[in-house]
């Protein structure tokens, strides 16, 4: 028996688009925006602390290898920042209506 994989693939949903922003209520959008903003602030504080720690170790141990992983951290936070921008754009669009 041959299976039709094309028809099955139509039912699979993308987990990133589970809840489109246009379908969420204002309260849920605000709650999600506040949680993402808190997450970015927390990781920003941790990043500043880690940069300070790396500078300290650079001057005490002369080890510049610690800066390499620190350069990757902002790139890992980009999806959160992009989602926050989309949330702010949707909230701004709703307030103009």
mmCIF file as gemmi writes it, N, C-alpha and C atoms, coordinates in Angstrom:
data_model
loop_
_atom_site.group_PDB
_atom_site.id
_atom_site.type_symbol
_atom_site.label_atom_id
_atom_site.label_alt_id
_atom_site.label_comp_id
_atom_site.label_asym_id
_atom_site.label_entity_id
_atom_site.label_seq_id
_atom_site.pdbx_PDB_ins_code
_atom_site.Cartn_x
_atom_site.Cartn_y
_atom_site.Cartn_z
_atom_site.occupancy
_atom_site.B_iso_or_equiv
_atom_site.pdbx_formal_charge
_atom_site.auth_seq_id
_atom_site.auth_asym_id
_atom_site.pdbx_PDB_model_num
ATOM 1 N N . UNK Axp A 1 ? 0.848 -1.174 0 1 0 ? 1 A 1
ATOM 2 C CA . UNK Axp A 1 ? 0 0 0 1 0 ? 1 A 1
ATOM 3 C C . UNK Axp A 1 ? 0.897 1.242 0 1 0 ? 1 A 1
ATOM 4 N N . UNK Axp A 2 ? 0.652 2.129 -0.933 1 0 ? 2 A 1
ATOM 5 C CA . UNK Axp A 2 ? 1.465 3.326 -1.074 1 0 ? 2 A 1
ATOM 6 C C . UNK Axp A 2 ? 0.874 4.455 -0.226 1 0 ? 2 A 1
ATOM 7 N N . UNK Axp A 3 ? 1.744 5.106 0.505 1 0 ? 3 A 1
ATOM 8 C CA . UNK Axp A 3 ? 1.29 6.211 1.347 1 0 ? 3 A 1
ATOM 9 C C . UNK Axp A 3 ? 1.488 7.52 0.608 1 0 ? 3 A 1
ATOM 10 N N . UNK Axp A 4 ? 0.586 8.403 0.794 1 0 ? 4 A 1
ATOM 11 C CA . UNK Axp A 4 ? 0.688 9.706 0.164 1 0 ? 4 A 1
ATOM 12 C C . UNK Axp A 4 ? 1.243 10.69 1.192 1 0 ? 4 A 1
ATOM 13 N N . UNK Axp A 5 ? 2.529 10.954 1.086 1 0 ? 5 A 1
ATOM 14 C CA . UNK Axp A 5 ? 3.182 11.823 2.058 1 0 ? 5 A 1
ATOM 15 C C . UNK Axp A 5 ? 2.869 13.291 1.828 1 0 ? 5 A 1
ATOM 16 N N . UNK Axp A 6 ? 2.496 13.644 0.612 1 0 ? 6 A 1
ATOM 17 C CA . UNK Axp A 6 ? 2.191 15.042 0.348 1 0 ? 6 A 1
ATOM 18 C C . UNK Axp A 6 ? 0.929 15.484 1.075 1 0 ? 6 A 1
ATOM 19 N N . UNK Axp A 7 ? -0.085 14.646 1.078 1 0 ? 7 A 1
ATOM 20 C CA . UNK Axp A 7 ? -1.316 15.038 1.765 1 0 ? 7 A 1
ATOM 21 C C . UNK Axp A 7 ? -1.109 15.077 3.276 1 0 ? 7 A 1
ATOM 22 N N . UNK Axp A 8 ? -0.236 14.228 3.775 1 0 ? 8 A 1
ATOM 23 C CA . UNK Axp A 8 ? 0.048 14.219 5.206 1 0 ? 8 A 1
ATOM 24 C C . UNK Axp A 8 ? 0.813 15.468 5.623 1 0 ? 8 A 1
ATOM 25 N N . UNK Axp A 9 ? 1.696 15.955 4.76 1 0 ? 9 A 1
ATOM 26 C CA . UNK Axp A 9 ? 2.514 17.104 5.125 1 0 ? 9 A 1
ATOM 27 C C . UNK Axp A 9 ? 1.681 18.365 5.278 1 0 ? 9 A 1
ATOM 28 N N . UNK Axp A 10 ? 0.502 18.396 4.679 1 0 ? 10 A 1
ATOM 29 C CA . UNK Axp A 10 ? -0.343 19.575 4.807 1 0 ? 10 A 1
ATOM 30 C C . UNK Axp A 10 ? -0.914 19.709 6.214 1 0 ? 10 A 1
ATOM 31 N N . UNK Axp A 11 ? -1.031 18.589 6.914 1 0 ? 11 A 1
ATOM 32 C CA . UNK Axp A 11 ? -1.605 18.642 8.255 1 0 ? 11 A 1
ATOM 33 C C . UNK Axp A 11 ? -0.567 18.977 9.319 1 0 ? 11 A 1
ATOM 34 N N . UNK Axp A 12 ? 0.698 18.865 8.982 1 0 ? 12 A 1
ATOM 35 C CA . UNK Axp A 12 ? 1.751 19.176 9.943 1 0 ? 12 A 1
ATOM 36 C C . UNK Axp A 12 ? 1.888 20.687 10.038 1 0 ? 12 A 1
ATOM 37 N N . UNK Axp A 13 ? 1.823 21.181 11.256 1 0 ? 13 A 1
ATOM 38 C CA . UNK Axp A 13 ? 1.913 22.626 11.465 1 0 ? 13 A 1
ATOM 39 C C . UNK Axp A 13 ? 3.31 23.007 11.895 1 0 ? 13 A 1
ATOM 40 N N . UNK Axp A 14 ? 3.698 24.17 11.508 1 0 ? 14 A 1
ATOM 41 C CA . UNK Axp A 14 ? 4.984 24.704 11.91 1 0 ? 14 A 1
ATOM 42 C C . UNK Axp A 14 ? 4.886 25.14 13.37 1 0 ? 14 A 1
ATOM 43 N N . UNK Axp A 15 ? 5.738 24.614 14.259 1 0 ? 15 A 1
ATOM 44 C CA . UNK Axp A 15 ? 5.627 25 15.67 1 0 ? 15 A 1
ATOM 45 C C . UNK Axp A 15 ? 5.934 26.47 15.918 1 0 ? 15 A 1
ATOM 46 N N . UNK Axp A 16 ? 6.675 27.108 15.029 1 0 ? 16 A 1
ATOM 47 C CA . UNK Axp A 16 ? 6.966 28.528 15.223 1 0 ? 16 A 1
ATOM 48 C C . UNK Axp A 16 ? 5.723 29.377 14.975 1 0 ? 16 A 1
ATOM 49 N N . UNK Axp A 17 ? 4.819 28.908 14.131 1 0 ? 17 A 1
ATOM 50 C CA . UNK Axp A 17 ? 3.606 29.662 13.823 1 0 ? 17 A 1
ATOM 51 C C . UNK Axp A 17 ? 2.385 29.027 14.47 1 0 ? 17 A 1
ATOM 52 N N . UNK Axp A 18 ? 2.553 28.481 15.655 1 0 ? 18 A 1
ATOM 53 C CA . UNK Axp A 18 ? 1.444 27.818 16.332 1 0 ? 18 A 1
ATOM 54 C C . UNK Axp A 18 ? 0.327 28.819 16.625 1 0 ? 18 A 1
ATOM 55 N N . UNK Axp A 19 ? 0.676 29.98 17.116 1 0 ? 19 A 1
ATOM 56 C CA . UNK Axp A 19 ? -0.295 31.029 17.399 1 0 ? 19 A 1
ATOM 57 C C . UNK Axp A 19 ? 0.112 32.287 16.647 1 0 ? 19 A 1
ATOM 58 N N . UNK Axp A 20 ? -0.478 32.518 15.479 1 0 ? 20 A 1
ATOM 59 C CA . UNK Axp A 20 ? -0.148 33.768 14.788 1 0 ? 20 A 1
ATOM 60 C C . UNK Axp A 20 ? -0.532 34.963 15.657 1 0 ? 20 A 1
ATOM 61 N N . UNK Axp A 21 ? 0.24 35.996 15.559 1 0 ? 21 A 1
ATOM 62 C CA . UNK Axp A 21 ? 0.032 37.154 16.428 1 0 ? 21 A 1
ATOM 63 C C . UNK Axp A 21 ? -1.317 37.813 16.195 1 0 ? 21 A 1
ATOM 64 N N . UNK Axp A 22 ? -1.826 37.738 14.976 1 0 ? 22 A 1
ATOM 65 C CA . UNK Axp A 22 ? -3.11 38.38 14.698 1 0 ? 22 A 1
ATOM 66 C C . UNK Axp A 22 ? -4.273 37.67 15.384 1 0 ? 22 A 1
ATOM 67 N N . UNK Axp A 23 ? -4.081 36.408 15.783 1 0 ? 23 A 1
ATOM 68 C CA . UNK Axp A 23 ? -5.152 35.659 16.441 1 0 ? 23 A 1
ATOM 69 C C . UNK Axp A 23 ? -5.132 35.797 17.96 1 0 ? 23 A 1
ATOM 70 N N . UNK Axp A 24 ? -4.071 36.339 18.524 1 0 ? 24 A 1
ATOM 71 C CA . UNK Axp A 24 ? -3.962 36.454 19.976 1 0 ? 24 A 1
ATOM 72 C C . UNK Axp A 24 ? -4.669 37.707 20.474 1 0 ? 24 A 1
ATOM 73 N N . UNK Axp A 25 ? -5.134 37.658 21.708 1 0 ? 25 A 1
ATOM 74 C CA . UNK Axp A 25 ? -5.781 38.823 22.302 1 0 ? 25 A 1
ATOM 75 C C . UNK Axp A 25 ? -4.723 39.83 22.738 1 0 ? 25 A 1
ATOM 76 N N . UNK Axp A 26 ? -5.182 41.036 23.02 1 0 ? 26 A 1
ATOM 77 C CA . UNK Axp A 26 ? -4.254 42.084 23.457 1 0 ? 26 A 1
ATOM 78 C C . UNK Axp A 26 ? -3.573 41.719 24.768 1 0 ? 26 A 1
ATOM 79 N N . UNK Axp A 27 ? -4.309 41.092 25.675 1 0 ? 27 A 1
ATOM 80 C CA . UNK Axp A 27 ? -3.73 40.717 26.962 1 0 ? 27 A 1
ATOM 81 C C . UNK Axp A 27 ? -2.613 39.692 26.783 1 0 ? 27 A 1
ATOM 82 N N . UNK Axp A 28 ? -2.839 38.711 25.9 1 0 ? 28 A 1
ATOM 83 C CA . UNK Axp A 28 ? -1.805 37.705 25.662 1 0 ? 28 A 1
ATOM 84 C C . UNK Axp A 28 ? -0.593 38.311 24.972 1 0 ? 28 A 1
ATOM 85 N N . UNK Axp A 29 ? -0.839 39.249 24.06 1 0 ? 29 A 1
ATOM 86 C CA . UNK Axp A 29 ? 0.28 39.92 23.395 1 0 ? 29 A 1
ATOM 87 C C . UNK Axp A 29 ? 1.104 40.725 24.392 1 0 ? 29 A 1
ATOM 88 N N . UNK Axp A 30 ? 0.421 41.444 25.273 1 0 ? 30 A 1
ATOM 89 C CA . UNK Axp A 30 ? 1.133 42.235 26.278 1 0 ? 30 A 1
ATOM 90 C C . UNK Axp A 30 ? 1.908 41.34 27.238 1 0 ? 30 A 1
ATOM 91 N N . UNK Axp A 31 ? 1.306 40.222 27.628 1 0 ? 31 A 1
ATOM 92 C CA . UNK Axp A 31 ? 1.984 39.295 28.532 1 0 ? 31 A 1
ATOM 93 C C . UNK Axp A 31 ? 3.216 38.696 27.866 1 0 ? 31 A 1
ATOM 94 N N . UNK Axp A 32 ? 3.08 38.295 26.606 1 0 ? 32 A 1
ATOM 95 C CA . UNK Axp A 32 ? 4.219 37.735 25.884 1 0 ? 32 A 1
ATOM 96 C C . UNK Axp A 32 ? 5.311 38.788 25.676 1 0 ? 32 A 1
ATOM 97 N N . UNK Axp A 33 ? 4.894 40.035 25.363 1 0 ? 33 A 1
ATOM 98 C CA . UNK Axp A 33 ? 5.874 41.104 25.17 1 0 ? 33 A 1
ATOM 99 C C . UNK Axp A 33 ? 6.649 41.37 26.453 1 0 ? 33 A 1
ATOM 100 N N . UNK Axp A 34 ? 5.938 41.416 27.579 1 0 ? 34 A 1
ATOM 101 C CA . UNK Axp A 34 ? 6.607 41.675 28.851 1 0 ? 34 A 1
ATOM 102 C C . UNK Axp A 34 ? 7.561 40.549 29.228 1 0 ? 34 A 1
ATOM 103 N N . UNK Axp A 35 ? 7.161 39.309 28.957 1 0 ? 35 A 1
ATOM 104 C CA . UNK Axp A 35 ? 8.056 38.192 29.294 1 0 ? 35 A 1
ATOM 105 C C . UNK Axp A 35 ? 9.287 38.182 28.395 1 0 ? 35 A 1
ATOM 106 N N . UNK Axp A 36 ? 9.115 38.482 27.106 1 0 ? 36 A 1
ATOM 107 C CA . UNK Axp A 36 ? 10.274 38.535 26.21 1 0 ? 36 A 1
ATOM 108 C C . UNK Axp A 36 ? 11.195 39.697 26.569 1 0 ? 36 A 1
ATOM 109 N N . UNK Axp A 37 ? 10.595 40.816 26.953 1 0 ? 37 A 1
ATOM 110 C CA . UNK Axp A 37 ? 11.405 41.968 27.346 1 0 ? 37 A 1
ATOM 111 C C . UNK Axp A 37 ? 12.2 41.656 28.611 1 0 ? 37 A 1
ATOM 112 N N . UNK Axp A 38 ? 11.572 40.993 29.566 1 0 ? 38 A 1
ATOM 113 C CA . UNK Axp A 38 ? 12.274 40.585 30.784 1 0 ? 38 A 1
ATOM 114 C C . UNK Axp A 38 ? 13.388 39.601 30.491 1 0 ? 38 A 1
ATOM 115 N N . UNK Axp A 39 ? 13.134 38.683 29.568 1 0 ? 39 A 1
ATOM 116 C CA . UNK Axp A 39 ? 14.15 37.713 29.176 1 0 ? 39 A 1
ATOM 117 C C . UNK Axp A 39 ? 15.349 38.406 28.544 1 0 ? 39 A 1
ATOM 118 N N . UNK Axp A 40 ? 15.088 39.354 27.651 1 0 ? 40 A 1
ATOM 119 C CA . UNK Axp A 40 ? 16.193 40.075 27.018 1 0 ? 40 A 1
ATOM 120 C C . UNK Axp A 40 ? 16.979 40.91 28.026 1 0 ? 40 A 1
ATOM 121 N N . UNK Axp A 41 ? 16.291 41.529 28.964 1 0 ? 41 A 1
ATOM 122 C CA . UNK Axp A 41 ? 16.984 42.321 29.982 1 0 ? 41 A 1
ATOM 123 C C . UNK Axp A 41 ? 17.842 41.424 30.859 1 0 ? 41 A 1
ATOM 124 N N . UNK Axp A 42 ? 17.303 40.279 31.257 1 0 ? 42 A 1
ATOM 125 C CA . UNK Axp A 42 ? 18.068 39.355 32.104 1 0 ? 42 A 1
ATOM 126 C C . UNK Axp A 42 ? 19.311 38.851 31.384 1 0 ? 42 A 1
ATOM 127 N N . UNK Axp A 43 ? 19.152 38.44 30.14 1 0 ? 43 A 1
ATOM 128 C CA . UNK Axp A 43 ? 20.315 37.964 29.398 1 0 ? 43 A 1
ATOM 129 C C . UNK Axp A 43 ? 21.291 39.095 29.091 1 0 ? 43 A 1
ATOM 130 N N . UNK Axp A 44 ? 20.786 40.316 28.941 1 0 ? 44 A 1
ATOM 131 C CA . UNK Axp A 44 ? 21.675 41.457 28.748 1 0 ? 44 A 1
ATOM 132 C C . UNK Axp A 44 ? 22.53 41.718 29.975 1 0 ? 44 A 1
ATOM 133 N N . UNK Axp A 45 ? 21.926 41.62 31.151 1 0 ? 45 A 1
ATOM 134 C CA . UNK Axp A 45 ? 22.684 41.799 32.398 1 0 ? 45 A 1
ATOM 135 C C . UNK Axp A 45 ? 23.726 40.698 32.544 1 0 ? 45 A 1
ATOM 136 N N . UNK Axp A 46 ? 23.326 39.463 32.233 1 0 ? 46 A 1
ATOM 137 C CA . UNK Axp A 46 ? 24.28 38.351 32.307 1 0 ? 46 A 1
ATOM 138 C C . UNK Axp A 46 ? 25.41 38.551 31.308 1 0 ? 46 A 1
ATOM 139 N N . UNK Axp A 47 ? 25.092 39.038 30.112 1 0 ? 47 A 1
ATOM 140 C CA . UNK Axp A 47 ? 26.115 39.27 29.094 1 0 ? 47 A 1
ATOM 141 C C . UNK Axp A 47 ? 27.108 40.339 29.541 1 0 ? 47 A 1
ATOM 142 N N . UNK Axp A 48 ? 26.612 41.413 30.135 1 0 ? 48 A 1
ATOM 143 C CA . UNK Axp A 48 ? 27.511 42.464 30.633 1 0 ? 48 A 1
ATOM 144 C C . UNK Axp A 48 ? 28.412 41.907 31.729 1 0 ? 48 A 1
ATOM 145 N N . UNK Axp A 49 ? 27.849 41.1 32.625 1 0 ? 49 A 1
ATOM 146 C CA . UNK Axp A 49 ? 28.648 40.475 33.676 1 0 ? 49 A 1
ATOM 147 C C . UNK Axp A 49 ? 29.719 39.566 33.083 1 0 ? 49 A 1
ATOM 148 N N . UNK Axp A 50 ? 29.354 38.765 32.09 1 0 ? 50 A 1
ATOM 149 C CA . UNK Axp A 50 ? 30.323 37.857 31.472 1 0 ? 50 A 1
ATOM 150 C C . UNK Axp A 50 ? 31.411 38.605 30.713 1 0 ? 50 A 1
ATOM 151 N N . UNK Axp A 51 ? 31.064 39.711 30.081 1 0 ? 51 A 1
ATOM 152 C CA . UNK Axp A 51 ? 32.081 40.516 29.402 1 0 ? 51 A 1
ATOM 153 C C . UNK Axp A 51 ? 33.044 41.101 30.422 1 0 ? 51 A 1
ATOM 154 N N . UNK Axp A 52 ? 32.512 41.595 31.538 1 0 ? 52 A 1
ATOM 155 C CA . UNK Axp A 52 ? 33.384 42.102 32.597 1 0 ? 52 A 1
ATOM 156 C C . UNK Axp A 52 ? 34.289 41.022 33.151 1 0 ? 52 A 1
ATOM 157 N N . UNK Axp A 53 ? 33.756 39.838 33.332 1 0 ? 53 A 1
ATOM 158 C CA . UNK Axp A 53 ? 34.545 38.709 33.812 1 0 ? 53 A 1
ATOM 159 C C . UNK Axp A 53 ? 35.625 38.316 32.802 1 0 ? 53 A 1
ATOM 160 N N . UNK Axp A 54 ? 35.282 38.348 31.518 1 0 ? 54 A 1
ATOM 161 C CA . UNK Axp A 54 ? 36.264 38.018 30.482 1 0 ? 54 A 1
ATOM 162 C C . UNK Axp A 54 ? 37.38 39.056 30.436 1 0 ? 54 A 1
ATOM 163 N N . UNK Axp A 55 ? 37.035 40.325 30.609 1 0 ? 55 A 1
ATOM 164 C CA . UNK Axp A 55 ? 38.059 41.376 30.639 1 0 ? 55 A 1
ATOM 165 C C . UNK Axp A 55 ? 38.97 41.195 31.846 1 0 ? 55 A 1
ATOM 166 N N . UNK Axp A 56 ? 38.377 40.859 32.975 1 0 ? 56 A 1
ATOM 167 C CA . UNK Axp A 56 ? 39.177 40.612 34.175 1 0 ? 56 A 1
ATOM 168 C C . UNK Axp A 56 ? 40.16 39.467 33.948 1 0 ? 56 A 1
ATOM 169 N N . UNK Axp A 57 ? 39.66 38.35 33.411 1 0 ? 57 A 1
ATOM 170 C CA . UNK Axp A 57 ? 40.546 37.21 33.162 1 0 ? 57 A 1
ATOM 171 C C . UNK Axp A 57 ? 41.578 37.509 32.082 1 0 ? 57 A 1
ATOM 172 N N . UNK Axp A 58 ? 41.231 38.378 31.136 1 0 ? 58 A 1
ATOM 173 C CA . UNK Axp A 58 ? 42.204 38.736 30.103 1 0 ? 58 A 1
ATOM 174 C C . UNK Axp A 58 ? 43.386 39.478 30.721 1 0 ? 58 A 1
ATOM 175 N N . UNK Axp A 59 ? 43.105 40.396 31.626 1 0 ? 59 A 1
ATOM 176 C CA . UNK Axp A 59 ? 44.2 41.157 32.225 1 0 ? 59 A 1
ATOM 177 C C . UNK Axp A 59 ? 44.951 40.368 33.29 1 0 ? 59 A 1
ATOM 178 N N . UNK Axp A 60 ? 44.298 39.444 33.965 1 0 ? 60 A 1
ATOM 179 C CA . UNK Axp A 60 ? 44.999 38.68 35 1 0 ? 60 A 1
ATOM 180 C C . UNK Axp A 60 ? 45.681 37.435 34.449 1 0 ? 60 A 1
ATOM 181 N N . UNK Axp A 61 ? 45.074 36.773 33.481 1 0 ? 61 A 1
ATOM 182 C CA . UNK Axp A 61 ? 45.627 35.524 32.948 1 0 ? 61 A 1
ATOM 183 C C . UNK Axp A 61 ? 46.137 35.663 31.512 1 0 ? 61 A 1
ATOM 184 N N . UNK Axp A 62 ? 45.892 36.8 30.872 1 0 ? 62 A 1
ATOM 185 C CA . UNK Axp A 62 ? 46.257 37.033 29.466 1 0 ? 62 A 1
ATOM 186 C C . UNK Axp A 62 ? 45.685 35.941 28.565 1 0 ? 62 A 1
ATOM 187 N N . UNK Axp A 63 ? 44.409 35.669 28.738 1 0 ? 63 A 1
ATOM 188 C CA . UNK Axp A 63 ? 43.742 34.633 27.969 1 0 ? 63 A 1
ATOM 189 C C . UNK Axp A 63 ? 42.595 35.269 27.186 1 0 ? 63 A 1
ATOM 190 N N . UNK Axp A 64 ? 42.789 35.452 25.879 1 0 ? 64 A 1
ATOM 191 C CA . UNK Axp A 64 ? 41.774 36.088 25.041 1 0 ? 64 A 1
ATOM 192 C C . UNK Axp A 64 ? 40.775 35.086 24.482 1 0 ? 64 A 1
ATOM 193 N N . UNK Axp A 65 ? 40.928 33.809 24.792 1 0 ? 65 A 1
ATOM 194 C CA . UNK Axp A 65 ? 40.023 32.787 24.26 1 0 ? 65 A 1
ATOM 195 C C . UNK Axp A 65 ? 38.613 32.916 24.829 1 0 ? 65 A 1
ATOM 196 N N . UNK Axp A 66 ? 38.451 33.6 25.922 1 0 ? 66 A 1
ATOM 197 C CA . UNK Axp A 66 ? 37.131 33.748 26.531 1 0 ? 66 A 1
ATOM 198 C C . UNK Axp A 66 ? 36.215 34.663 25.728 1 0 ? 66 A 1
ATOM 199 N N . UNK Axp A 67 ? 36.779 35.506 24.87 1 0 ? 67 A 1
ATOM 200 C CA . UNK Axp A 67 ? 35.963 36.432 24.103 1 0 ? 67 A 1
ATOM 201 C C . UNK Axp A 67 ? 35.242 35.755 22.941 1 0 ? 67 A 1
ATOM 202 N N . UNK Axp A 68 ? 35.744 34.619 22.487 1 0 ? 68 A 1
ATOM 203 C CA . UNK Axp A 68 ? 35.137 33.935 21.339 1 0 ? 68 A 1
ATOM 204 C C . UNK Axp A 68 ? 33.707 33.475 21.646 1 0 ? 68 A 1
ATOM 205 N N . UNK Axp A 69 ? 33.454 32.771 22.748 1 0 ? 69 A 1
ATOM 206 C CA . UNK Axp A 69 ? 32.057 32.392 23.015 1 0 ? 69 A 1
ATOM 207 C C . UNK Axp A 69 ? 31.164 33.591 23.321 1 0 ? 69 A 1
ATOM 208 N N . UNK Axp A 70 ? 31.73 34.641 23.863 1 0 ? 70 A 1
ATOM 209 C CA . UNK Axp A 70 ? 30.924 35.821 24.18 1 0 ? 70 A 1
ATOM 210 C C . UNK Axp A 70 ? 30.414 36.51 22.922 1 0 ? 70 A 1
ATOM 211 N N . UNK Axp A 71 ? 31.141 36.368 21.82 1 0 ? 71 A 1
ATOM 212 C CA . UNK Axp A 71 ? 30.69 36.976 20.573 1 0 ? 71 A 1
ATOM 213 C C . UNK Axp A 71 ? 29.48 36.25 19.999 1 0 ? 71 A 1
ATOM 214 N N . UNK Axp A 72 ? 29.266 34.998 20.372 1 0 ? 72 A 1
ATOM 215 C CA . UNK Axp A 72 ? 28.143 34.223 19.84 1 0 ? 72 A 1
ATOM 216 C C . UNK Axp A 72 ? 26.851 34.466 20.61 1 0 ? 72 A 1
ATOM 217 N N . UNK Axp A 73 ? 26.933 34.95 21.815 1 0 ? 73 A 1
ATOM 218 C CA . UNK Axp A 73 ? 25.736 35.123 22.647 1 0 ? 73 A 1
ATOM 219 C C . UNK Axp A 73 ? 24.729 36.099 22.034 1 0 ? 73 A 1
ATOM 220 N N . UNK Axp A 74 ? 25.145 37.261 21.504 1 0 ? 74 A 1
ATOM 221 C CA . UNK Axp A 74 ? 24.135 38.141 20.895 1 0 ? 74 A 1
ATOM 222 C C . UNK Axp A 74 ? 23.399 37.503 19.718 1 0 ? 74 A 1
ATOM 223 N N . UNK Axp A 75 ? 24.066 36.636 18.978 1 0 ? 75 A 1
ATOM 224 C CA . UNK Axp A 75 ? 23.405 35.979 17.853 1 0 ? 75 A 1
ATOM 225 C C . UNK Axp A 75 ? 22.355 34.974 18.322 1 0 ? 75 A 1
ATOM 226 N N . UNK Axp A 76 ? 22.547 34.405 19.486 1 0 ? 76 A 1
ATOM 227 C CA . UNK Axp A 76 ? 21.544 33.478 20.008 1 0 ? 76 A 1
ATOM 228 C C . UNK Axp A 76 ? 20.31 34.214 20.521 1 0 ? 76 A 1
ATOM 229 N N . UNK Axp A 77 ? 20.453 35.487 20.833 1 0 ? 77 A 1
ATOM 230 C CA . UNK Axp A 77 ? 19.32 36.273 21.312 1 0 ? 77 A 1
ATOM 231 C C . UNK Axp A 77 ? 18.548 36.955 20.184 1 0 ? 77 A 1
ATOM 232 N N . UNK Axp A 78 ? 19.035 36.876 18.958 1 0 ? 78 A 1
ATOM 233 C CA . UNK Axp A 78 ? 18.37 37.534 17.839 1 0 ? 78 A 1
ATOM 234 C C . UNK Axp A 78 ? 16.937 37.037 17.605 1 0 ? 78 A 1
ATOM 235 N N . UNK Axp A 79 ? 16.642 35.725 17.67 1 0 ? 79 A 1
ATOM 236 C CA . UNK Axp A 79 ? 15.239 35.311 17.474 1 0 ? 79 A 1
ATOM 237 C C . UNK Axp A 79 ? 14.287 35.905 18.518 1 0 ? 79 A 1
ATOM 238 N N . UNK Axp A 80 ? 14.751 36.052 19.74 1 0 ? 80 A 1
ATOM 239 C CA . UNK Axp A 80 ? 13.91 36.649 20.784 1 0 ? 80 A 1
ATOM 240 C C . UNK Axp A 80 ? 13.663 38.121 20.465 1 0 ? 80 A 1
ATOM 241 N N . UNK Axp A 81 ? 14.7 38.814 20.002 1 0 ? 81 A 1
ATOM 242 C CA . UNK Axp A 81 ? 14.563 40.225 19.657 1 0 ? 81 A 1
ATOM 243 C C . UNK Axp A 81 ? 13.639 40.405 18.449 1 0 ? 81 A 1
ATOM 244 N N . UNK Axp A 82 ? 13.748 39.523 17.471 1 0 ? 82 A 1
ATOM 245 C CA . UNK Axp A 82 ? 12.881 39.603 16.291 1 0 ? 82 A 1
ATOM 246 C C . UNK Axp A 82 ? 11.429 39.362 16.684 1 0 ? 82 A 1
ATOM 247 N N . UNK Axp A 83 ? 11.188 38.41 17.562 1 0 ? 83 A 1
ATOM 248 C CA . UNK Axp A 83 ? 9.823 38.145 18.034 1 0 ? 83 A 1
ATOM 249 C C . UNK Axp A 83 ? 9.283 39.34 18.82 1 0 ? 83 A 1
ATOM 250 N N . UNK Axp A 84 ? 10.127 39.972 19.612 1 0 ? 84 A 1
ATOM 251 C CA . UNK Axp A 84 ? 9.707 41.153 20.371 1 0 ? 84 A 1
ATOM 252 C C . UNK Axp A 84 ? 9.336 42.295 19.431 1 0 ? 84 A 1
ATOM 253 N N . UNK Axp A 85 ? 10.112 42.485 18.38 1 0 ? 85 A 1
ATOM 254 C CA . UNK Axp A 85 ? 9.784 43.521 17.393 1 0 ? 85 A 1
ATOM 255 C C . UNK Axp A 85 ? 8.457 43.232 16.708 1 0 ? 85 A 1
ATOM 256 N N . UNK Axp A 86 ? 8.196 41.957 16.39 1 0 ? 86 A 1
ATOM 257 C CA . UNK Axp A 86 ? 6.927 41.592 15.758 1 0 ? 86 A 1
ATOM 258 C C . UNK Axp A 86 ? 5.754 41.837 16.709 1 0 ? 86 A 1
ATOM 259 N N . UNK Axp A 87 ? 5.939 41.532 17.982 1 0 ? 87 A 1
ATOM 260 C CA . UNK Axp A 87 ? 4.889 41.79 18.972 1 0 ? 87 A 1
ATOM 261 C C . UNK Axp A 87 ? 4.606 43.278 19.091 1 0 ? 87 A 1
ATOM 262 N N . UNK Axp A 88 ? 5.655 44.08 19.145 1 0 ? 88 A 1
ATOM 263 C CA . UNK Axp A 88 ? 5.466 45.528 19.243 1 0 ? 88 A 1
ATOM 264 C C . UNK Axp A 88 ? 4.781 46.081 18.001 1 0 ? 88 A 1
ATOM 265 N N . UNK Axp A 89 ? 5.124 45.554 16.826 1 0 ? 89 A 1
ATOM 266 C CA . UNK Axp A 89 ? 4.484 46.012 15.591 1 0 ? 89 A 1
ATOM 267 C C . UNK Axp A 89 ? 3.001 45.651 15.58 1 0 ? 89 A 1
ATOM 268 N N . UNK Axp A 90 ? 2.661 44.46 16.035 1 0 ? 90 A 1
ATOM 269 C CA . UNK Axp A 90 ? 1.252 44.044 16.082 1 0 ? 90 A 1
ATOM 270 C C . UNK Axp A 90 ? 0.473 44.894 17.085 1 0 ? 90 A 1
ATOM 271 N N . UNK Axp A 91 ? 1.062 45.176 18.243 1 0 ? 91 A 1
ATOM 272 C CA . UNK Axp A 91 ? 0.381 46.02 19.228 1 0 ? 91 A 1
ATOM 273 C C . UNK Axp A 91 ? 0.197 47.44 18.705 1 0 ? 91 A 1
ATOM 274 N N . UNK Axp A 92 ? 1.184 47.944 17.998 1 0 ? 92 A 1
ATOM 275 C CA . UNK Axp A 92 ? 1.079 49.285 17.429 1 0 ? 92 A 1
ATOM 276 C C . UNK Axp A 92 ? 0.008 49.322 16.344 1 0 ? 92 A 1
ATOM 277 N N . UNK Axp A 93 ? -0.059 48.267 15.546 1 0 ? 93 A 1
ATOM 278 C CA . UNK Axp A 93 ? -1.076 48.185 14.498 1 0 ? 93 A 1
ATOM 279 C C . UNK Axp A 93 ? -2.477 48.147 15.105 1 0 ? 93 A 1
ATOM 280 N N . UNK Axp A 94 ? -2.642 47.423 16.192 1 0 ? 94 A 1
ATOM 281 C CA . UNK Axp A 94 ? -3.958 47.334 16.835 1 0 ? 94 A 1
ATOM 282 C C . UNK Axp A 94 ? -4.355 48.645 17.502 1 0 ? 94 A 1
ATOM 283 N N . UNK Axp A 95 ? -3.389 49.382 18.002 1 0 ? 95 A 1
ATOM 284 C CA . UNK Axp A 95 ? -3.729 50.645 18.659 1 0 ? 95 A 1
ATOM 285 C C . UNK Axp A 95 ? -4.111 51.714 17.641 1 0 ? 95 A 1
ATOM 286 N N . UNK Axp A 96 ? -3.689 51.567 16.39 1 0 ? 96 A 1
ATOM 287 C CA . UNK Axp A 96 ? -4.027 52.544 15.36 1 0 ? 96 A 1
ATOM 288 C C . UNK Axp A 96 ? -5.414 52.315 14.778 1 0 ? 96 A 1
ATOM 289 N N . UNK Axp A 97 ? -5.952 51.111 14.946 1 0 ? 97 A 1
ATOM 290 C CA . UNK Axp A 97 ? -7.277 50.808 14.374 1 0 ? 97 A 1
ATOM 291 C C . UNK Axp A 97 ? -8.374 51.493 15.136 1 0 ? 97 A 1
